[in-house]
């Protein structure tokens, strides 16, 4: 079949199965503006910024236009430019533009387009932005209707990808507001704080709760020993904030940057990812041996935990009681620096971790395990504020004795990583052949749902991996209807796993694929591949936990019930 | 609306097969019974038809004919369309506000008897100014007739 081509601005643009003209244009290097379109969500066609003109002078939205062979469109005729200008003027007339002090400033798409399309003077001076109240109920995100442009991306993300529907369009016309039903606040809905709505929000209408000032205060307090841990996927999200490629991990520079910020001790959460695998594999094998109800679900993801609590509480007893790697490291830090005035900080790709850290269960021996959670994004801002030239930093190693980790810990950052690590642990063989077999068993890849079988000795294990809560719900439905059986199910609330977390710099699918690649480069760079090889584990179990491993590393949430 | 009788809601849901594509018909039936859409009923319906609360609330608040606020026993629709306006419906409206103790900002009377709504046209311009009380049309209204009507309804209640 001959190659299909359409003509955009006089340029021949080949296309295959792109879903609309907008994608064809972008793939061919022509950036048509849009505020309500996302490649992973259904098409809305509401913002009217992507209007293009055809040969007859008719305008239509490129996001809702099917590409066809020989189609001719123009993206910057006078008519198109005038229309864009008016649309932006209208959007600005109902947007509280406090740009200088807005958290989204510098990455707001409305701001960017207003500048790009030369909206230099507001045409409609009476601003009709929504006076609906600010929603600060969530520890993870803040909703500010006064900055909402009603593009509906958050609504579709929450309903289509996460299957939650915490917010939707309510009321009508100029009173329309994206909000939970019945005037409720986010915390009263099924919201799990995953932050995916904030990641797609083109303006500052949904932002991640910013705790940067808190961190500066502690860094500048000479009495405080600031101990920081950073999660696997932080090393693959941070680079983009400093114009570096997403496909290379920046672990060494990250450690140096934290030290230069004034952090006293830097640890890599990878160690407790290894530890999680030790505990979780043991728990799993125990359940298999005892004939307990399976599948066992993973427990590292706080968004997933909240989703189980809110939407499937009856499944909670099947969720592993292992604390998340963040929680486990928090517990180790408290043991390591028992009598010191430690401020325990976790840098996470995640907004739901801000909630997790506040949970009453994350307190042991009368102390909070984690004092503060900052996202990858907040860390990037700290580094910039400190004037650090990140790109040219030398590499450093995390501090000892809790600085060791294996490749099994690093891969926690992607969907399937926890499962692959569990399989590495259970097969207990670090030979390249076995590792290759594991890598090719079906566990790797960015698909929303993966299901496969692994033989471990005489055990045949049916395993499934889901990312995105909508996919998790689909899987649960199949399990509950008896259509499928699984022994083990990994769930990460965010699409693609933590590399696509709500606390990471927002990224396209292509960018996330690069992060995926980077995670496995970090795995490749580790000499040790299976968690039981981690040399620090002996110290952790014998010197720090001293027989209290279960008490300190496991979390029993109320819905877990009695064990 | 504490402990509302969900059996009625169940019967409505059953009538419409708990089908979310019939959500408007479901809400109309509920509103006919209660004269408004109680939150508890909507939350229950959302769960039963498998729709998010926010989506259902979005549909309910989109249409002007659905009300989420409890209404009085007598819903008075005062026509403010062109024909009624020319024949001084504003005076009729003011008389009704005064007689029932309501206002544009506070459409429900304290005694729970009256709800005042402004509508754009009732399609009965020849009878203007028109006020509709529940299903009854009152034609050629004057402020005096409006006050008398309120008195009469209070006695009947």
Interface residues (C-beta under 8 A of the other chain):
Chain A: X159 X164 X165 X166 X167 X168 X169 X170 X171 X172 X179 X180 X181 X182 X184 X189 X190
Chain B: X39 X42 X43 X46 X51 X52 X53 X54 X55 X56 X57 X58 X61 X62 X64 X68
